[in-house]
Amino acid sequence: RRCWVLALVAAALQWQVGFSMFPAGGGRRWWLAATAAPFLSTAAWAEESTSVRSYKKVNSVINSYTENAGVAGQNNQQVASYADLGEGLKAATIYKPKFAEGDPEATRKVANGDMVTVDLIGYLTGWNGNIFVRTQDKSGYSEKPVTFRVGRGDAIPGLDRGVVGMLKGEKRRLVIPPALGYPRPCSEDQLGKPGAIPDPRESASGSGDPWELRNRLLNGVLNNARDDTLVIDVKINRIA
């Protein structure tokens, strides 16, 4: 920048000398036109250069995997307002049902020891928000609901803890940190067994081929260096 400023000062002095050599009138107008062009092109170049530098600077900022996942309602500011369930587990209510007065379901909340049946959809934040498991087909029909006993280690810890306190019909979004997700590394044999539920291969039709969903989770996230934070939207269908 200092060199550029010095060059401008020198050019300005040279221009003033040249300008004084021409008589008033057409000669000076010619001198103005001839010498202004380089300055105009230099100014345009400087503006373009500044714009490019700003663009590169803005786009060099690396946001979190969670924010870049492309999952609606999932940027850093919104996640910061989620309820903190401990050990990095975050939760937000998507939908809360309304019950008639006196309906026992209005006070029946999920507790440890309950058997629950849920619908869910899971996103991989470390892989641009790709879906890795979905229990409902595209029409919303509950085709492959997941059933597990709460507090017994059946489901991945984040899901197991995240459903506690929910009502029947309630929907909740869970942001599950790596420590409360699937085992890492994880094998195909572990999927669907205690500590590794839900099984992406048991997804509803239209979600993708079982091998594809499995690979997204295992080969795409759990068994490589990608961030394995999960986002799971879960709905309680049944509490027993």
Secondary structure, 3 states (H helix, E strand, C coil): CHHHHHHHHHHHHHHHHHHHHCCCCHHHHHHHHHHHHHHHHHHHHHHHHHHHHHHHHHHCCCCCCCHHHCCCCCCHHHHHCCEEEECCEEEEEEECCCCCCCCHHHCCECCCCCEEEEEEEEEEHHHCCEEEEECECCCCCECCCEEEECCCCCECHHHHHHCCCCECCCEEEEEECHHHCCCCCCCHHHCCCCCCECCHHHCCCCCCCHHHHHHHHHHHHHCCCCCCCEEEEEEEEEEC
